[in-house]
Amino acid sequence: MKEFFPHSAATREIVVRVSVSYLPEQSEPGKSRWFWAYHIRIENAGSMAVQLVSREWAISDGRGARHEVQGEGVVGEQPVIEPGAAFDYVSGCPLTTPTGHMEGRYHMVGADGSSFPVAIPRFPLVAPAVAG
């Protein structure tokens, strides 16, 4: 699992794992556009169901410019993750530089009504060098 999801963070008993892929077919370096897909798996190792209600992302490009994104749920859903279960989704991120990174947090609500943030690990966005 570590090989496929090299970046992970645990908060309470929720583990967030991330893998990232550069998408050359959607990138246009000549137009300062690079694109990555990231696959996230959220695992509930606890004894209580949790619902992901919102997300916050900090996206930084290779120049250090930081863009913050907030919104409800992920990929149009506010999934309930039962104990022992996981939720997977894939999304994407464009940048105007060939490098950058992302990190953030999810806001969860437990079956007991408690609300808590869950860390999304920082992961790099790096386009492979193009031989010229």
MOLINCOR-V43618 format. One line per field, one symbol per residue. psi: psi as a letter, one per 20 degrees, with the letter a starting at -180 (. if undefined). burial: # if it has 9 or more other ideal C-beta (glycine too) atoms within 8 Angstrom, else .. Layout:
psi->???
burial->???
This chain:
psi->hhghnipqqppckpppqpqqppnhijqmhikloqpqqqpppopojajpqqpohrqpqoppaiijpppppqrqbqljqmqpoqpirqpqrparpqrjqirarqrbqqpqprhjiqpqqpppqpqqooqqppp.
burial->....#######..#######.##...#.#...############.#..#############...........##....#.#.#...#.#####.#.#.############.....#.####.#.#.#.....
